[in-house]
Amino acid sequence: MTPSIWQLLIVLVIVLLLFGRGKIPQLMGDMAKGIKSFKKGMSDEEKKDDKNIENNIDNEK
């Protein structure tokens, strides 16, 4: 069952009442910073894994 437009509008109004208009952009900005930090951490881990693999290959030679 998909939500109707009225259900979405009611949820939007409730969110606006709870957080206010000024708080929502701040929350979205904080969430964006968290996502960027998570992606950076993931790429750092991939670089470490690649470096470990290269070191293991060099050690086997």
N, C-alpha and C positions, 0 to 999 in steps of 0.2 A: 504494500500500500504506500503510495507516494503522498507526501504532504501537499495539501492544497495551498493556493495563494493566501487564503485567509489564515490558515494555520501559521504560515511563514510570517505574515504581517503581525500576528499576535505575539509570536516569539520575538520578533524585532522590537516591538513596542516594549515588551517586558525587559529586554536587554538594555534598551535605552533608558528606561526608568531606573533600573538597578545601577548602572554604571555612569549614566550621564553622557552628554555629547562629548565633553572634553576628555573623559577617561578612556574612551574606546580607541582613539588614535594612539594614545600612549601605550595601551595594552598591545595593540598590533605592532607597534615599534619594538616593544620588548620581545614579543614573540619572534619577530624577524631577526633580531639580534641572536636569539637562542638558536634559531635554525641555522644562521650563518656560522655560529660557533660550533654547532654539531657537525656541519659539513666540513669545516676546517679540521676538526678532530679526526673525522673519517679519512680525509685525504692525508693527514699526517701519519695515521696508522698504516695506510697503504704504502706510503713512502718508506716507513720503517720495515714493513714486510718485504718490499722489493730489495731494500738494502741487505736484509738478513739473507735473502735467497742468493743474492750476488756473492755475499761473503761465504756462504756455504759452498757455492760452486767453486770459488777461488780456492778454498781450503781443500777441496777434493782433488785438485790438480796437483 
